[in-house]
Amino acid sequence: MDSKKLGKQLAVIILVIALFAGLDVAVYQLLIRRVISHHSPGMQKMSVEVADYVPFTGSENIFTAEDAERLEGDIPTIDGAAGLLPLYAGFVESIYPEDSVLYNGESYDASSKMHYTNTRGAYKDIVDGKCDLIICVQPSDEQIAYAAENGVEFEMVPIGYDAFVFIVNANNPVSDITTDQIRGIYSGRITNWSELGGKNMPIAAMHRNEGSGSQTALEKLMGDTPIVPDYTTLNGSPIGFSFRYYVTGMLAEGGVKMLAIDGVEPDIANIANGTYPVTSGIYAIYRKGETNENVYKAVDFMLSPEGQKIVEESGYVPVN
């Protein structure tokens, strides 16, 4: 094969790769911008502003127990999900030594006892021994399998609850949806909003990364019904999903609305009384056989009246 022909083939391959990369960006931009107006605060804060939830900085977003006893000795490294960052930041500020948290203005130092790597990173790091305690929702089947492959079992202690919610553009006339309709949308059986009493417009069913807390929650809701990825309805109106406090507290909704499910709104009262049908547990998770006593002390604090008050004040529902 001459060099000119090889060069042309390489050029075609590079072009194809570039097109796919561009398509990924285009799909993200088109779908996200139709759910959250680009003029809204939500569009401007698509990801968590980590600096707003750094302990010991006087942040008004962190709720603490002022007189709690602080841990001494071997301080456990803690990590967790994006939507639960306010919660474990409050725990850390309440019972961790101030000098155990090292934040450089953009990220946590490797030697810091508080990290933020999101759900996927937190589950991997606790299996790999890079952290001792994580605050997350339930693990995915893949995360459980990864732990088993590495000889790790999770101890999962419920410390609170939140609602798994579905969101649409605030101008979408549909405000209520059933669990069966959700399964219909994400299996490809329902493809147009007119089937749900809305406008004659295709439904763009948005997805999250595999292993994220919200994608795992969707998979559990779907059960044995396969999820069919939908990247074809680029001119449609999307539906997305997340956790209630992530939408209402951390992203301030920003032009979206949460749908009622089976006629029940995803508010604090309905989560607490059990009537909202898609509630997710919030867990303190550590390795079975953990020998660091401070891990158990930290979890005991989370379940104490002071810790449960932090759960409530941070915008979640206490276990009691």
C-alpha positions as CSV (number, residue, x, y, z in Angstrom):
1,M,0.0,0.0,0.0
2,D,1.5,3.4,-1.1
3,S,1.9,6.2,1.4
4,K,-0.6,8.4,-0.4
5,K,-3.4,5.8,-0.1
6,L,-2.5,5.1,3.5
7,G,-2.6,8.8,4.2
8,K,-6.1,9.1,2.7
9,Q,-7.3,6.2,4.8
10,L,-5.9,7.7,7.9
11,A,-7.5,11.0,7.1
12,V,-10.9,9.3,6.7
13,I,-10.5,7.5,10.0
14,I,-9.6,10.8,11.8
15,L,-12.6,12.5,10.1
16,V,-15.0,9.7,11.3
17,I,-13.6,10.0,14.9
18,A,-14.0,13.8,14.8
19,L,-17.6,13.4,13.5
20,F,-18.5,11.0,16.3
21,A,-16.9,13.3,18.9
22,G,-18.8,16.2,17.5
23,L,-22.1,14.2,17.6
24,D,-21.6,13.4,21.2
25,V,-21.1,17.1,22.0
26,A,-24.1,18.0,19.8
27,V,-26.3,15.5,21.5
28,Y,-25.3,16.7,24.9
29,Q,-25.8,20.4,24.0
30,L,-29.1,19.9,22.1
31,L,-30.8,17.7,24.7
32,I,-29.6,19.5,27.8
33,R,-30.4,23.0,26.4
34,R,-34.0,21.9,25.7
35,V,-34.5,20.7,29.3
36,I,-32.9,23.7,31.0
37,S,-33.1,27.1,29.3
38,H,-29.6,28.5,28.5
39,H,-30.8,31.7,30.0
40,S,-31.6,30.1,33.4
41,P,-29.4,29.7,36.5
42,G,-29.7,25.9,36.0
43,M,-28.0,26.1,32.6
44,Q,-25.2,28.3,34.1
45,K,-24.7,25.7,36.9
46,M,-24.9,22.4,35.0
47,S,-22.4,20.8,37.4
48,V,-22.0,21.1,41.1
49,E,-20.1,24.2,42.3
50,V,-17.8,22.2,44.6
51,A,-16.4,25.4,46.1
52,D,-19.8,26.2,47.6
53,Y,-19.7,23.0,49.7
54,V,-16.1,23.1,51.1
55,P,-16.1,22.5,54.9
56,F,-14.6,25.1,57.3
57,T,-15.0,28.0,54.8
58,G,-18.1,29.6,56.4
59,S,-20.3,28.3,53.5
60,E,-24.0,29.1,54.1
61,N,-24.8,25.9,52.1
62,I,-23.4,23.6,54.8
63,F,-25.4,22.8,58.0
64,T,-23.5,21.5,61.0
65,A,-23.7,20.3,64.6
66,E,-21.7,22.9,66.5
67,D,-21.0,21.0,69.7
68,A,-20.4,17.5,68.2
69,E,-17.3,15.6,69.4
70,R,-14.5,15.6,66.9
71,L,-12.8,12.5,65.6
72,E,-9.2,11.9,66.7
73,G,-6.5,9.6,65.5
74,D,-7.0,7.7,62.2
75,I,-9.5,10.0,60.3
76,P,-11.4,8.1,57.7
77,T,-11.3,9.4,54.1
78,I,-14.9,10.2,53.0
79,D,-16.3,10.6,49.5
80,G,-19.7,10.5,47.8
81,A,-22.3,11.5,45.2
82,A,-22.7,14.9,43.7
83,G,-26.3,15.2,44.8
84,L,-25.3,14.4,48.4
85,L,-22.3,16.7,48.7
86,P,-24.0,19.2,51.0
87,L,-24.8,16.3,53.4
88,Y,-21.4,14.8,53.8
89,A,-19.8,18.3,53.9
90,G,-22.0,19.0,56.9
91,F,-20.9,15.7,58.6
92,V,-17.2,16.5,57.9
93,E,-17.5,20.1,59.3
94,S,-19.2,18.8,62.4
95,I,-16.8,16.0,63.5
96,Y,-13.6,16.1,61.4
97,P,-10.6,18.1,62.4
98,E,-10.3,21.3,60.4
99,D,-6.8,20.5,59.3
100,S,-7.9,17.2,57.8
101,V,-9.6,18.9,54.8
102,L,-7.3,20.3,52.1
103,Y,-8.9,22.1,49.2
104,N,-6.8,24.1,46.8
105,G,-9.6,26.2,45.3
106,E,-10.4,23.8,42.5
107,S,-10.1,20.3,43.9
108,Y,-9.3,18.3,47.1
109,D,-5.7,17.4,47.8
110,A,-4.8,13.7,47.5
111,S,-4.0,13.8,51.3
112,S,-7.3,15.4,52.2
113,K,-9.7,13.3,54.3
114,M,-12.6,14.6,52.3
115,H,-12.8,13.9,48.5
116,Y,-15.3,14.5,45.8
117,T,-15.2,12.1,42.9
118,N,-19.0,11.5,42.4
119,T,-20.8,8.2,42.6
120,R,-18.8,6.2,40.1
121,G,-15.5,7.4,41.5
122,A,-16.6,6.9,45.1
123,Y,-17.6,3.3,44.6
124,K,-14.4,2.5,42.8
125,D,-12.2,4.2,45.4
126,I,-13.8,2.4,48.3
127,V,-13.2,-1.0,46.6
128,D,-9.7,0.0,45.7
129,G,-9.0,1.2,49.3
130,K,-8.5,4.8,48.4
131,C,-11.3,5.9,50.8
132,D,-13.0,4.5,53.8
133,L,-16.5,5.8,53.8
134,I,-18.8,7.0,51.1
135,I,-22.2,8.6,51.1
136,C,-24.2,7.4,48.1
137,V,-27.4,5.8,46.9
138,Q,-27.5,2.1,46.0
139,P,-24.7,0.7,43.9
140,S,-25.2,-0.5,40.3
141,D,-24.9,-4.2,39.4
142,E,-21.6,-3.4,37.8
143,Q,-20.3,-1.7,41.0
144,I,-21.4,-4.7,43.1
145,A,-19.7,-7.1,40.6
146,Y,-16.5,-5.0,40.7
147,A,-16.5,-5.2,44.5
148,A,-17.0,-9.0,44.4
149,E,-14.2,-9.4,41.9
150,N,-11.9,-7.6,44.3
151,G,-13.1,-9.5,47.4
152,V,-15.0,-6.6,48.9
153,E,-18.4,-6.6,50.5
154,F,-20.3,-3.4,51.2
155,E,-21.9,-2.5,54.5
156,M,-24.7,-0.1,53.7
157,V,-26.3,1.8,56.6
158,P,-29.4,3.9,55.7
159,I,-29.0,7.5,56.9
160,G,-31.7,9.3,54.9
161,Y,-34.0,9.4,51.9
162,D,-34.6,11.4,48.8
163,A,-36.9,11.2,45.8
164,F,-35.9,10.0,42.3
165,V,-37.5,12.5,40.0
166,F,-38.2,13.1,36.3
167,I,-37.9,16.5,34.9
168,V,-39.1,18.3,31.8
169,N,-39.1,21.8,30.4
170,A,-41.2,24.1,32.6
171,N,-43.4,24.9,29.5
172,N,-44.2,21.2,28.9
173,P,-48.0,20.8,29.5
174,V,-47.5,17.3,31.0
175,S,-47.2,17.5,34.8
176,D,-48.1,13.9,35.9
177,I,-46.8,10.6,34.6
178,T,-47.2,7.0,35.7
179,T,-44.5,4.5,36.5
180,D,-45.7,2.4,33.6
181,Q,-45.4,5.4,31.2
182,I,-41.9,6.0,32.4
183,R,-41.0,2.4,31.5
184,G,-42.8,3.0,28.2
185,I,-40.7,6.0,27.4
186,Y,-37.3,4.5,28.3
187,S,-38.1,1.2,26.6
188,G,-39.1,3.0,23.3
189,R,-42.8,2.0,23.6
190,I,-43.9,5.6,24.1
191,T,-42.3,8.0,21.7
192,N,-44.5,11.1,21.5
193,W,-45.7,13.6,24.2
194,S,-49.2,13.5,22.6
195,E,-49.5,9.9,24.0
196,L,-49.3,11.4,27.4
197,G,-51.7,14.3,26.9
198,G,-49.0,16.7,25.7
199,K,-48.1,18.3,22.4
200,N,-47.5,16.3,19.2
201,M,-43.8,16.3,19.6
202,P,-41.2,13.4,19.9
203,I,-39.9,12.5,23.3
204,A,-36.1,12.7,23.7
205,A,-35.4,10.3,26.6
206,M,-32.2,11.5,28.2
207,H,-29.8,9.2,29.9
208,R,-26.9,9.5,32.3
209,N,-23.5,7.8,32.5
210,E,-23.4,4.2,33.5
211,G,-22.7,3.8,37.2
212,S,-24.0,7.2,38.1
213,G,-26.5,7.2,41.0
214,S,-29.4,8.4,38.9
215,Q,-28.8,6.0,36.0
216,T,-28.7,3.1,38.5
217,A,-32.0,4.4,40.0
218,L,-33.5,4.3,36.5
219,E,-32.3,0.8,35.9
220,K,-33.9,-0.4,39.2
221,L,-37.1,1.3,38.3
222,M,-37.2,-0.3,34.9
223,G,-36.6,-3.8,36.4
224,D,-36.6,-6.4,33.6
225,T,-37.7,-3.9,31.0
226,P,-34.7,-3.1,28.7
227,I,-33.6,0.6,28.4
228,V,-33.4,1.6,24.8
229,P,-31.0,4.5,24.2
230,D,-32.6,7.3,22.2
231,Y,-30.4,9.7,20.3
232,T,-32.6,10.1,17.3
233,T,-35.3,12.6,18.4
234,L,-33.0,15.6,18.2
235,N,-36.0,17.8,17.4
236,G,-38.1,16.5,20.2
237,S,-38.7,17.7,23.8
238,P,-36.7,15.8,26.4
239,I,-37.4,14.2,29.7
240,G,-34.5,13.7,32.1
241,F,-34.1,12.4,35.6
242,S,-32.2,13.2,38.8
243,F,-32.7,13.3,42.6
244,R,-35.1,15.9,44.1
245,Y,-32.6,17.9,46.1
246,Y,-30.1,18.0,43.3
247,V,-32.7,19.7,41.2
248,T,-34.4,22.0,43.8
249,G,-31.5,22.7,46.1
250,M,-28.3,22.5,44.2
251,L,-29.3,23.6,40.7
252,A,-32.3,25.7,41.8
253,E,-34.5,24.1,39.1
254,G,-33.5,26.6,36.4
255,G,-36.4,26.4,34.0
256,V,-37.4,22.8,34.6
257,K,-40.3,21.2,36.5
258,M,-40.5,17.9,38.3
259,L,-43.3,15.5,37.3
260,A,-45.7,14.0,39.8
261,I,-45.6,10.2,39.5
262,D,-48.9,8.2,39.8
263,G,-50.5,11.5,41.0
264,V,-48.1,12.1,43.9
265,E,-45.8,15.1,44.0
266,P,-42.1,14.5,45.0
267,D,-42.1,16.7,48.0
268,I,-40.7,16.2,51.5
269,A,-44.0,15.2,53.1
270,N,-44.7,12.6,50.4
271,I,-41.2,11.1,50.7
272,A,-41.5,11.0,54.5
273,N,-44.9,9.3,54.5
274,G,-44.0,6.8,51.8
275,T,-46.6,7.8,49.3
276,Y,-44.2,9.0,46.6
277,P,-43.5,5.8,44.6
278,V,-39.9,6.3,43.7
279,T,-37.9,6.9,46.8
280,S,-34.2,6.2,47.1
281,G,-32.3,5.5,50.3
282,I,-29.2,7.4,51.2
283,Y,-26.5,5.2,52.6
284,A,-23.3,5.5,54.6
285,I,-21.2,2.7,53.0
286,Y,-18.0,1.1,54.1
287,R,-16.1,-2.2,53.6
288,K,-17.3,-5.2,55.6
289,G,-14.7,-6.0,58.2
290,E,-13.6,-2.4,58.5
291,T,-11.1,-2.0,61.4
292,N,-11.0,1.8,61.7
293,E,-13.2,2.6,64.7
294,N,-13.6,6.1,63.5
295,V,-15.7,4.8,60.6
296,Y,-18.2,3.4,63.0
297,K,-18.1,6.6,65.1
298,A,-18.8,8.7,62.0
299,V,-21.8,6.5,61.1
300,D,-23.1,6.6,64.7
301,F,-23.0,10.4,64.5
302,M,-24.9,10.4,61.2
303,L,-27.7,8.4,62.9
304,S,-27.7,10.5,66.1
305,P,-30.2,13.3,66.6
306,E,-27.6,15.8,65.7
307,G,-26.6,13.9,62.5
308,Q,-30.2,13.4,61.5
309,K,-30.9,17.1,62.0
310,I,-28.1,17.8,59.5
311,V,-29.9,15.4,57.1
312,E,-33.1,17.4,57.5
313,E,-31.6,20.8,57.4
314,S,-29.6,19.9,54.3
315,G,-32.8,19.2,52.4
316,Y,-33.2,15.4,52.6
317,V,-35.5,13.2,54.7
318,P,-34.2,11.6,57.9
319,V,-34.5,7.9,58.5
320,N,-36.6,8.5,61.6
